[in-house]
Amino acid sequence: MERAVALDVLRSPANLAHPAMPIQDAVDLVHYLVEVTCGFVRFTVGAPTVEPPIDLAAITLHEGFKWVRRKHYYDPELNS
């Protein structure tokens, strides 16, 4: 593959999300992208701006705001 073609492929936007995507697929995609961002930031110079653990919530028309994954600062019996 020629260098110019390879660069065009790397620079082209990926259509990962679409309006008909199921909520669970969208949640998984966002979690993956945040994990990739955490890994990238880990190896960059400077203070980390994104770091696990990750809080993740979904907002839908019918269910509203709903936690998908959340870190807890207290004992499990104190968190409902």
C-alpha positions, 0 to 999 in steps of 0.5 A: 500500500502506498504511503498516501493511501495508508494515511488517507485510511488512518485519517478517515472517520470511522462510522462506529455509531449510528441512530439505530444502534441498540443501547447496550452496543452504544454503552459498550462502544463508549466504554471501549473508547474511554478505555482506549483514551485511558491507555493513550493518556497513560503513555503521554507526557504530563499529568493524566487527564483520564484515568480508571475507574470509569463511571458510565451512564446512559440517558434514554427517552423512556428510561431517563438517566441510568447508571451502567457502571459506577465506582463506589467510595464507601462500603458496598452495604452503604451503597444501594 
